[in-house]
Amino acid sequence: MTTVTSAAPAPATAFDWVGGEARVRELVDRFYDLMDLEPAYARLRAAHGTTLDDARDKLFWFLCGWLGGPDHYISRFGHPRLRARHLPFRIGIAERDQWLACMAQAMQEAGLDPSLQARLAESFAGTADWMRNTDG
């Protein structure tokens, strides 16, 4: 007699793979905590003003929908128009790289599956580069 073990089915969405809203919130909170604490992310932090509360909520709402979960951001603000909404902020190579490094650290510290981290990092990199509005 042969025993067949099947692997767990793949999550339907990246949102499910992350672990739902509570885990997305954990990831976002870790991202902004790191930005606030780590000197390596100082330029990125400086672009966010005195408080990170609004940014935390907006990134959480956006990521939920972007990952395939509830469209909290769209229900509140309409289409994300990411580039247009970020044009008032100077986003150069340093800011892009700090955002990506901070998110990579947050994903690792939040314990996301390494395969998911790699997929998300690739997607984040393309978007972060597209968001640049200056060469500096």
DSSP file (Angstrom, degrees, kcal/mol; ACC not computed):
  #  RESIDUE AA STRUCTURE BP1 BP2  ACC     N-H-->O    O-->H-N    N-H-->O    O-->H-N    TCO  KAPPA ALPHA  PHI   PSI    X-CA   Y-CA   Z-CA
    1    1 A M              0   0    0      0, 0.0     2,-0.5     0, 0.0     0, 0.0   0.000 360.0 360.0 360.0 132.0    0.0    0.0    0.0
    2    2 A T        -     0   0    0      2,-0.0     2,-0.6     0, 0.0     0, 0.0  -0.871 360.0-144.3-104.5 131.5    1.3    3.4   -1.0
    3    3 A T        -     0   0    0     -2,-0.5     2,-0.6     2,-0.0     0, 0.0  -0.833  12.4-157.3 -95.3 127.6    0.5    6.4    1.1
    4    4 A V        -     0   0    0     -2,-0.6     2,-0.5     2,-0.0    -2,-0.0  -0.913   5.9-167.8-106.8 123.9    0.0    9.6   -0.9
    5    5 A T        -     0   0    0     -2,-0.6     2,-0.4     0, 0.0    -2,-0.0  -0.928   9.0-152.5-108.8 134.3    0.5   12.9    0.8
    6    6 A S        -     0   0    0     -2,-0.5     2,-0.1     1,-0.0    -2,-0.0  -0.835  17.0-117.4-107.2 144.4   -0.6   16.0   -0.9
    7    7 A A        -     0   0    0     -2,-0.4     3,-0.1     1,-0.1    -1,-0.0  -0.385  44.3 -89.6 -70.5 153.9    0.8   19.4   -0.4
    8    8 A A        -     0   0    0      1,-0.1    -1,-0.1    -2,-0.1     0, 0.0  -0.367  54.2 -95.9 -61.6 143.5   -1.5   22.0    1.0
    9    9 A P        -     0   0    0      0, 0.0    -1,-0.1     0, 0.0     3,-0.1  -0.314  44.0-102.0 -62.4 145.8   -3.3   23.8   -1.8
   10   10 A A        -     0   0    0      1,-0.1     7,-0.0    -3,-0.1    -3,-0.0  -0.394  45.6 -96.3 -65.0 142.8   -1.7   27.1   -2.8
   11   11 A P        -     0   0    0      0, 0.0    -1,-0.1     0, 0.0     6,-0.1  -0.300  27.2-128.1 -59.5 146.0   -3.4   30.2   -1.4
   12   12 A A  S    S+     0   0    0     -3,-0.1     2,-0.3     1,-0.1    -2,-0.1   0.837  87.0  12.1 -66.1 -33.8   -5.9   31.7   -3.8
   13   13 A T  S  > S-     0   0    0      1,-0.1     4,-2.2     0, 0.0    55,-0.1  -0.910  76.5-110.7-138.9 163.7   -4.4   35.2   -3.5
   14   14 A A  H  > S+     0   0    0     53,-0.6     4,-2.8    -2,-0.3     5,-0.2   0.845 119.6  61.4 -62.5 -32.9   -1.3   36.8   -2.2
   15   15 A F  H  >>S+     0   0    0     52,-2.4     5,-2.5     2,-0.2     4,-1.7   0.926 106.9  43.4 -57.9 -46.3   -3.6   38.3    0.5
   16   16 A D  H  45S+     0   0    0     51,-0.3    -2,-0.2     3,-0.2    -1,-0.2   0.897 112.3  53.8 -65.6 -40.1   -4.5   34.8    1.6
   17   17 A W  H  <5S+     0   0    0     -4,-2.2    96,-0.2     1,-0.2    -2,-0.2   0.886 107.2  50.5 -63.1 -40.4   -0.8   33.8    1.4
   18   18 A V  H  <5S-     0   0    0     -4,-2.8    -1,-0.2    -5,-0.1    -2,-0.2   0.899 124.5-105.4 -62.9 -40.0    0.2   36.7    3.7
   19   19 A G  T  <5 -     0   0    0     -4,-1.7     4,-0.4    -5,-0.2     3,-0.3   0.561  54.5 -83.8 122.2  16.7   -2.5   35.7    6.1
   20   20 A G  S  ><S-     0   0    0     -5,-2.5     4,-2.2     1,-0.2     3,-0.3  -0.299  75.7 -33.3  88.1-171.1   -5.3   38.2    5.7
   21   21 A E  H  > S+     0   0    0      1,-0.2     4,-2.8     2,-0.2     5,-0.2   0.860 130.9  54.8 -58.9 -42.7   -5.9   41.6    7.1
   22   22 A A  H  > S+     0   0    0     -3,-0.3     4,-2.0     1,-0.2    -1,-0.2   0.900 112.1  44.4 -61.8 -39.3   -4.3   41.1   10.5
   23   23 A R  H  > S+     0   0    0     -4,-0.4     4,-2.4    -3,-0.3    -1,-0.2   0.848 111.3  52.6 -75.2 -33.4   -1.0   40.0    8.9
   24   24 A V  H  X S+     0   0    0     -4,-2.2     4,-2.7     2,-0.2     5,-0.2   0.925 110.4  49.4 -64.2 -42.4   -1.1   42.8    6.3
   25   25 A R  H  X S+     0   0    0     -4,-2.8     4,-2.9     1,-0.2     5,-0.2   0.913 109.9  51.3 -61.3 -42.5   -1.6   45.3    9.2
   26   26 A E  H  X S+     0   0    0     -4,-2.0     4,-2.3    -5,-0.2    -1,-0.2   0.917 111.2  47.8 -60.3 -44.1    1.4   43.6   11.0
   27   27 A L  H  X S+     0   0    0     -4,-2.4     4,-2.5     2,-0.2    -2,-0.2   0.940 113.9  46.0 -62.0 -48.5    3.5   44.0    7.9
   28   28 A V  H  X S+     0   0    0     -4,-2.7     4,-2.4     1,-0.2     5,-0.2   0.911 112.6  50.2 -63.5 -43.5    2.6   47.6    7.4
   29   29 A D  H  X S+     0   0    0     -4,-2.9     4,-2.4     1,-0.2    -1,-0.2   0.904 111.6  48.2 -63.3 -40.1    3.1   48.5   11.0
   30   30 A R  H  X S+     0   0    0     -4,-2.3     4,-2.8    -5,-0.2     5,-0.2   0.915 109.3  54.3 -65.5 -41.1    6.6   46.8   11.0
   31   31 A F  H  X S+     0   0    0     -4,-2.5     4,-2.2     1,-0.2    -2,-0.2   0.942 114.0  40.0 -55.6 -51.0    7.4   48.7    7.8
   32   32 A Y  H  X S+     0   0    0     -4,-2.4     4,-1.9     2,-0.2    -1,-0.2   0.834 112.7  55.3 -73.7 -31.0    6.6   52.1    9.3
   33   33 A D  H  X S+     0   0    0     -4,-2.4     4,-1.6    -5,-0.2    -1,-0.2   0.939 110.6  46.3 -62.5 -45.2    8.2   51.2   12.7
   34   34 A L  H  X S+     0   0    0     -4,-2.8     4,-3.1     1,-0.2     7,-0.2   0.917 110.4  52.8 -61.6 -43.4   11.4   50.4   10.9
   35   35 A M  H  < S+     0   0    0     -4,-2.2    10,-0.2     1,-0.2    -1,-0.2   0.878 112.5  45.7 -59.2 -37.8   11.2   53.6    8.9
   36   36 A D  H  < S+     0   0    0     -4,-1.9    -1,-0.2    -5,-0.1    -2,-0.2   0.772 123.2  33.5 -76.1 -27.1   10.8   55.5   12.1
   37   37 A L  H  < S+     0   0    0     -4,-1.6    -2,-0.2    -3,-0.2    -3,-0.2   0.806  97.8  79.7-101.5 -34.9   13.6   53.8   13.9
   38   38 A E    ><  -     0   0    0     -4,-3.1     3,-2.0    -5,-0.2    -1,-0.1  -0.662  60.4-151.4 -89.2 122.5   16.4   52.8   11.5
   39   39 A P  G >  S+     0   0    0      0, 0.0     3,-1.8     0, 0.0     4,-0.2   0.785  93.8  71.6 -58.1 -26.8   18.8   55.5   10.4
   40   40 A A  G 3  S+     0   0    0      1,-0.3     3,-0.2     2,-0.1     4,-0.1   0.686 100.1  46.4 -63.5 -16.6   19.2   53.7    7.1
   41   41 A Y  G <> S+     0   0    0     -3,-2.0     4,-2.6    -7,-0.2    -1,-0.3   0.063  75.8 119.3-112.2  23.7   15.7   54.9    6.2
   42   42 A A  H <> S+     0   0    0     -3,-1.8     4,-2.5     1,-0.2     5,-0.1   0.876  74.1  49.0 -61.3 -42.6   16.1   58.5    7.2
   43   43 A R  H  > S+     0   0    0     -4,-0.2     4,-1.0     2,-0.2    -1,-0.2   0.911 113.2  48.1 -65.9 -40.1   15.5   60.1    3.8
   44   44 A L  H >4 S+     0   0    0      1,-0.2     3,-0.6     2,-0.2     4,-0.3   0.927 112.3  48.9 -63.2 -45.6   12.4   57.9    3.3
   45   45 A R  H >< S+     0   0    0     -4,-2.6     3,-1.9     1,-0.2    -2,-0.2   0.893 104.7  59.6 -62.0 -40.4   11.1   58.9    6.8
   46   46 A A  H >< S+     0   0    0     -4,-2.5     3,-0.9     1,-0.3    -1,-0.2   0.781  97.5  60.5 -61.3 -27.3   11.7   62.6    6.2
   47   47 A A  T << S+     0   0    0     -4,-1.0    -1,-0.3    -3,-0.6    -2,-0.2   0.563  95.8  64.9 -75.8  -7.4    9.3   62.5    3.2
   48   48 A H  T <  S-     0   0    0     -3,-1.9     3,-0.3     1,-0.3    -1,-0.2   0.396  95.3-132.9-102.1   3.0    6.5   61.4    5.5
   49   49 A G    <   -     0   0    0     -3,-0.9    -1,-0.3     1,-0.2    -2,-0.0  -0.283  49.8 -43.4  77.9-166.3    6.0   64.5    7.7
   50   50 A T  S    S+     0   0    0      1,-0.1     2,-0.4     2,-0.0    -1,-0.2   0.810 122.1  39.4 -77.1 -31.2    5.7   64.4   11.5
   51   51 A T        -     0   0    0     -3,-0.3     4,-0.2     1,-0.1     3,-0.1  -0.910  53.4-162.2-123.1 149.4    3.3   61.5   11.9
   52   52 A L     >  +     0   0    0     -2,-0.4     4,-2.8     1,-0.1     5,-0.2   0.354  66.2 101.7-105.0   3.3    3.0   58.2   10.1
   53   53 A D  H  > S+     0   0    0      1,-0.2     4,-2.1     2,-0.2     5,-0.2   0.920  84.4  42.4 -58.7 -49.7   -0.6   57.4   11.1
   54   54 A D  H  > S+     0   0    0      1,-0.2     4,-2.7     2,-0.2    -1,-0.2   0.914 115.1  50.9 -64.3 -42.1   -2.3   58.4    7.8
   55   55 A A  H  > S+     0   0    0     -4,-0.2     4,-2.6     1,-0.2     5,-0.3   0.900 108.1  53.3 -62.9 -40.7    0.5   56.7    5.8
   56   56 A R  H  X S+     0   0    0     -4,-2.8     4,-2.3     1,-0.2    -1,-0.2   0.949 112.6  43.5 -57.6 -50.0    0.1   53.5    7.8
   57   57 A D  H  X S+     0   0    0     -4,-2.1     4,-3.0    -5,-0.2     5,-0.2   0.928 114.2  49.4 -64.2 -44.9   -3.7   53.4    7.2
   58   58 A K  H  X S+     0   0    0     -4,-2.7     4,-2.6     1,-0.2    -1,-0.2   0.904 112.8  46.1 -65.1 -40.9   -3.4   54.2    3.5
   59   59 A L  H  X S+     0   0    0     -4,-2.6     4,-3.2    -5,-0.2     5,-0.2   0.912 113.5  50.3 -67.7 -40.1   -0.7   51.6    2.8
   60   60 A F  H  X S+     0   0    0     -4,-2.3     4,-2.2    -5,-0.3    -2,-0.2   0.954 113.3  45.1 -59.4 -50.2   -2.7   49.0    4.8
   61   61 A W  H  X S+     0   0    0     -4,-3.0     4,-1.4     1,-0.2    12,-1.0   0.920 116.6  46.5 -60.8 -43.9   -5.9   49.8    2.8
   62   62 A F  H  X S+     0   0    0     -4,-2.6     4,-2.8    -5,-0.2     5,-0.2   0.952 111.7  49.0 -64.2 -50.2   -4.0   49.8   -0.5
   63   63 A L  H  X S+     0   0    0     -4,-3.2     4,-2.5     1,-0.2     6,-0.3   0.858 103.5  61.1 -62.7 -35.3   -2.0   46.6    0.1
   64   64 A C  H  <>S+     0   0    0     -4,-2.2     5,-3.0    -5,-0.2     4,-0.2   0.959 114.3  35.0 -54.0 -51.2   -5.2   44.7    1.2
   65   65 A G  H ><5S+     0   0    0     -4,-1.4     3,-1.5     3,-0.2    -2,-0.2   0.902 115.6  54.5 -70.6 -42.1   -6.7   45.3   -2.3
   66   66 A W  H 3<5S+     0   0    0     -4,-2.8    -1,-0.2     1,-0.3    -2,-0.2   0.834 107.5  51.8 -62.1 -33.3   -3.4   45.1   -4.2
   67   67 A L  T 3<5S-     0   0    0     -4,-2.5   -52,-2.4    -5,-0.2   -53,-0.6   0.513 130.2 -94.0 -82.0  -5.3   -2.8   41.7   -2.7
   68   68 A G  T < 5S+     0   0    0     -3,-1.5    -3,-0.2    -4,-0.2    -2,-0.1   0.550  91.3 107.1 105.5   9.5   -6.2   40.4   -3.7
   69   69 A G  S   <S-     0   0    0     -5,-3.0    -1,-0.2    -6,-0.3   -55,-0.0  -0.043  78.9 -27.1 -98.8-155.2   -8.2   41.1   -0.6
   70   70 A P        -     0   0    0      0, 0.0     2,-1.5     0, 0.0     3,-0.3  -0.260  56.4-126.8 -61.2 141.9  -10.8   43.8    0.2
   71   71 A D     >  +     0   0    0      1,-0.2     4,-2.2    -6,-0.1     5,-0.2  -0.417  50.9 150.4 -87.3  60.3  -10.6   47.0   -1.8
   72   72 A H  H  > S+     0   0    0     -2,-1.5     4,-1.2   -11,-0.4    -1,-0.2   0.893  70.4  49.9 -60.0 -41.6  -10.5   49.3    1.3
   73   73 A Y  H >> S+     0   0    0    -12,-1.0     4,-3.1    -3,-0.3     3,-0.7   0.954 111.5  46.6 -64.9 -50.0   -8.5   52.0   -0.4
   74   74 A I  H 3> S+     0   0    0      1,-0.3     4,-1.9     2,-0.2    -1,-0.2   0.874 109.0  55.3 -62.0 -38.3  -10.6   52.2   -3.6
   75   75 A S  H 3< S+     0   0    0     -4,-2.2    -1,-0.3     1,-0.2    -2,-0.2   0.795 118.0  35.6 -65.9 -26.0  -13.8   52.3   -1.5
   76   76 A R  H << S+     0   0    0     -4,-1.2    -2,-0.2    -3,-0.7    -1,-0.2   0.848 138.1  10.2 -92.0 -39.5  -12.4   55.3    0.4
   77   77 A F  H  < S-     0   0    0     -4,-3.1    -3,-0.2     1,-0.3    -2,-0.2   0.466  92.5-126.5-125.1  -5.5  -10.5   57.2   -2.3
   78   78 A G  S  < S+     0   0    0     -4,-1.9    -1,-0.3    -5,-0.5    -2,-0.2  -0.496  73.8   8.4  84.1-161.7  -11.2   55.7   -5.7
   79   79 A H  S    S-     0   0    0     -2,-0.2     0, 0.0     1,-0.1     0, 0.0  -0.229  74.5-126.9 -54.5 137.9   -8.5   54.6   -8.1
   80   80 A P        -     0   0    0      0, 0.0     5,-0.2     0, 0.0    -1,-0.1   0.826  25.2-170.5 -60.4 -34.0   -5.1   54.6   -6.3
   81   81 A R     >  -     0   0    0      3,-0.1     4,-2.7     1,-0.1     5,-0.3   0.912  12.3-176.0  40.5  54.0   -3.4   56.8   -9.0
   82   82 A L  H  > S+     0   0    0      1,-0.2     4,-1.4     2,-0.2     5,-0.1   0.878  71.9  44.8 -51.3 -51.1   -0.1   56.0   -7.2
   83   83 A R  H  > S+     0   0    0      1,-0.2     4,-0.8     2,-0.2     3,-0.4   0.934 114.8  48.1 -64.1 -45.3    2.2   58.1   -9.3
   84   84 A A  H >4 S+     0   0    0      1,-0.2     3,-0.7     2,-0.2    -1,-0.2   0.898 111.3  50.6 -62.1 -40.7   -0.1   61.1   -9.4
   85   85 A R  H 3< S+     0   0    0     -4,-2.7    -1,-0.2    -5,-0.2    -2,-0.2   0.743 114.0  45.7 -70.6 -21.7   -0.7   60.9   -5.6
   86   86 A H  H >< S+     0   0    0     -4,-1.4     3,-1.9    -3,-0.4    -1,-0.2   0.482  82.7  96.7 -99.4  -3.5    3.1   60.8   -5.0
   87   87 A L  T << S+     0   0    0     -4,-0.8    -1,-0.2    -3,-0.7    -2,-0.1   0.820  75.8  62.5 -58.2 -32.8    4.2   63.5   -7.3
   88   88 A P  T 3  S+     0   0    0      0, 0.0     2,-0.4     0, 0.0    -1,-0.3   0.691  96.7  74.1 -66.3 -13.1    4.3   66.2   -4.5
   89   89 A F  S <  S-     0   0    0     -3,-1.9     2,-0.6     2,-0.0    44,-0.1  -0.818  89.5-117.8-104.6 138.6    7.0   64.1   -2.9
   90   90 A R        +     0   0    0     -2,-0.4     2,-0.5    42,-0.1    42,-0.1  -0.623  36.4 179.2 -72.7 115.7   10.6   63.9   -4.1
   91   91 A I        +     0   0    0     -2,-0.6    42,-2.6    40,-0.1    43,-1.2  -0.915  12.8 153.4-125.0 104.3   11.2   60.3   -5.0
   92   92 A G     >  -     0   0    0     -2,-0.5     4,-2.5    40,-0.2     5,-0.2  -0.353  61.9 -74.5-112.4-165.1   14.6   59.5   -6.3
   93   93 A I  H  > S+     0   0    0     42,-0.3     4,-2.9     1,-0.2     5,-0.2   0.902 129.2  51.2 -62.6 -42.9   16.9   56.5   -6.4
   94   94 A A  H  > S+     0   0    0     42,-0.3     4,-2.5     2,-0.2    -1,-0.2   0.919 112.2  45.9 -63.2 -44.1   17.7   56.8   -2.7
   95   95 A E  H  > S+     0   0    0      2,-0.2     4,-2.6     1,-0.2    -1,-0.2   0.915 113.9  49.5 -65.9 -42.3   14.1   57.0   -1.6
   96   96 A R  H  X S+     0   0    0     -4,-2.5     4,-2.5     2,-0.2    -2,-0.2   0.952 113.4  45.7 -58.3 -50.3   13.2   54.1   -3.9
   97   97 A D  H  X S+     0   0    0     -4,-2.9     4,-2.5     1,-0.2    -2,-0.2   0.877 112.9  49.8 -65.3 -38.0   16.0   52.0   -2.6
   98   98 A Q  H  X S+     0   0    0     -4,-2.5     4,-2.7    -5,-0.2    -1,-0.2   0.904 110.2  51.0 -66.7 -40.3   15.2   52.8    1.0
   99   99 A W  H  X S+     0   0    0     -4,-2.6     4,-2.5     2,-0.2     5,-0.2   0.946 113.1  45.5 -60.4 -47.8   11.5   52.0    0.5
  100  100 A L  H  X S+     0   0    0     -4,-2.5     4,-2.5     1,-0.2    -2,-0.2   0.905 114.5  47.3 -64.0 -42.1   12.4   48.6   -1.0
  101  101 A A  H  X S+     0   0    0     -4,-2.5     4,-2.4     2,-0.2    -1,-0.2   0.906 112.6  49.4 -66.0 -41.2   15.0   47.8    1.7
  102  102 A C  H  X S+     0   0    0     -4,-2.7     4,-2.4     2,-0.2    -2,-0.2   0.915 113.2  46.4 -64.2 -43.4   12.6   48.8    4.5
  103  103 A M  H  X S+     0   0    0     -4,-2.5     4,-2.9    -5,-0.2     5,-0.2   0.897 111.0  52.5 -67.5 -39.2    9.8   46.6    3.0
  104  104 A A  H  X S+     0   0    0     -4,-2.5     4,-2.2     2,-0.2    -2,-0.2   0.923 111.8  46.1 -61.0 -43.3   12.2   43.7    2.5
  105  105 A Q  H  X S+     0   0    0     -4,-2.4     4,-2.8     2,-0.2    -2,-0.2   0.910 112.9  50.1 -65.2 -41.9   13.2   43.9    6.1
  106  106 A A  H  X S+     0   0    0     -4,-2.4     4,-2.2     2,-0.2    -2,-0.2   0.915 110.6  49.4 -63.4 -43.1    9.6   44.3    7.2
  107  107 A M  H  <>S+     0   0    0     -4,-2.9     5,-2.2     2,-0.2     4,-0.4   0.918 113.8  46.4 -62.2 -42.5    8.5   41.2    5.2
  108  108 A Q  H ><5S+     0   0    0     -4,-2.2     3,-1.2    -5,-0.2    -2,-0.2   0.940 114.8  45.7 -65.3 -47.0   11.4   39.2    6.6
  109  109 A E  H 3<5S+     0   0    0     -4,-2.8    -1,-0.2     1,-0.3    -2,-0.2   0.789 108.5  56.7 -69.1 -27.4   10.7   40.3   10.2
  110  110 A A  T 3<5S-     0   0    0     -4,-2.2    -1,-0.3    -5,-0.2    -2,-0.2   0.539 114.2-120.3 -79.6  -6.2    7.0   39.6    9.8
  111  111 A G  T < 5 +     0   0    0     -3,-1.2    -3,-0.2    -4,-0.4    -2,-0.1   0.785  46.5 173.1  76.7  28.3    7.8   36.1    8.8
  112  112 A L      < -     0   0    0     -5,-2.2    -1,-0.2     1,-0.1   -94,-0.1  -0.394  47.9 -87.3 -66.1 147.8    6.3   36.0    5.3
  113  113 A D     >  -     0   0    0    -96,-0.2     4,-2.8     1,-0.1     3,-0.3  -0.298  36.2-126.2 -52.9 132.9    7.1   32.9    3.4
  114  114 A P  H  > S+     0   0    0      0, 0.0     4,-2.1     0, 0.0     5,-0.1   0.845 110.2  53.3 -55.7 -35.9   10.4   33.4    1.5
  115  115 A S  H  > S+     0   0    0      2,-0.2     4,-2.0     1,-0.2     5,-0.1   0.903 110.8  46.4 -65.9 -39.8    8.8   32.5   -1.8
  116  116 A L  H  > S+     0   0    0     -3,-0.3     4,-3.0     2,-0.2     5,-0.3   0.908 109.2  55.1 -67.4 -41.9    6.1   35.1   -1.2
  117  117 A Q  H  X S+     0   0    0     -4,-2.8     4,-2.8     1,-0.2    -2,-0.2   0.920 108.4  49.0 -56.1 -44.3    8.8   37.7   -0.2
  118  118 A A  H  X S+     0   0    0     -4,-2.1     4,-1.9     2,-0.2    -1,-0.2   0.922 112.9  46.6 -63.8 -44.5   10.6   37.1   -3.4
  119  119 A R  H  X S+     0   0    0     -4,-2.0     4,-1.9     2,-0.2    -2,-0.2   0.931 115.6  45.0 -63.7 -45.7    7.5   37.6   -5.5
  120  120 A L  H  X S+     0   0    0     -4,-3.0     4,-3.4     1,-0.2     5,-0.3   0.908 109.6  55.5 -66.4 -40.6    6.4   40.7   -3.7
  121  121 A A  H  X S+     0   0    0     -4,-2.8     4,-2.3    -5,-0.3    -1,-0.2   0.894 107.6  50.2 -58.9 -39.9    9.9   42.2   -3.8
  122  122 A E  H  X S+     0   0    0     -4,-1.9     4,-1.6     2,-0.2    -1,-0.2   0.925 114.1  43.8 -64.5 -44.5    9.9   41.8   -7.6
  123  123 A S  H  X S+     0   0    0     -4,-1.9     4,-2.0     1,-0.2    -2,-0.2   0.922 113.7  50.6 -66.7 -43.9    6.5   43.5   -7.9
  124  124 A F  H  X S+     0   0    0     -4,-3.4     4,-3.3     1,-0.2     5,-0.2   0.891 106.8  56.1 -60.6 -39.5    7.4   46.2   -5.4
  125  125 A A  H  X S+     0   0    0     -4,-2.3     4,-2.1    -5,-0.3    -1,-0.2   0.914 107.6  47.3 -61.9 -44.0   10.7   46.9   -7.3
  126  126 A G  H  X S+     0   0    0     -4,-1.6     4,-1.8     2,-0.2    -1,-0.2   0.925 116.5  43.5 -63.5 -44.1    8.9   47.6  -10.5
  127  127 A T  H  X S+     0   0    0     -4,-2.0     4,-1.5     2,-0.2    -2,-0.2   0.924 112.5  52.2 -67.6 -44.3    6.3   49.9   -8.9
  128  128 A A  H  X S+     0   0    0     -4,-3.3     4,-0.5     1,-0.2    -1,-0.2   0.881 110.6  48.1 -62.0 -38.0    8.9   51.7   -6.8
  129  129 A D  H >< S+     0   0    0     -4,-2.1     3,-1.1    -5,-0.2    -1,-0.2   0.901 109.4  52.9 -68.7 -39.2   11.1   52.4   -9.8
  130  130 A W  H 3< S+     0   0    0     -4,-1.8    -1,-0.2     1,-0.2    -2,-0.2   0.778 102.8  60.7 -64.4 -27.0    8.0   53.7  -11.7
  131  131 A M  H 3< S+     0   0    0     -4,-1.5    -1,-0.2    -5,-0.1    -2,-0.2   0.657  77.1 114.8 -76.7 -16.2    7.2   56.0   -8.8
  132  132 A R    <<  +     0   0    0     -3,-1.1   -40,-0.2    -4,-0.5     3,-0.1  -0.285  36.3 175.5 -58.0 137.9   10.5   57.9   -9.2
  133  133 A N        +     0   0    0    -42,-2.6     2,-0.3     1,-0.2   -41,-0.2   0.221  64.6  40.2-127.8  10.7   10.1   61.5  -10.2
  134  134 A T        -     0   0    0    -43,-1.2    -1,-0.2     1,-0.1   -41,-0.1  -0.980  69.7-133.5-152.4 154.4   13.7   62.7  -10.0
  135  135 A D              0   0    0     -2,-0.3   -42,-0.3     1,-0.2   -43,-0.1   0.737 360.0 360.0 -80.7 -22.8   17.0   61.2  -11.0
  136  136 A G              0   0    0    -44,-0.1   -42,-0.3   -43,-0.1    -1,-0.2   0.482 360.0 360.0 -67.9 360.0   18.7   62.1   -7.7
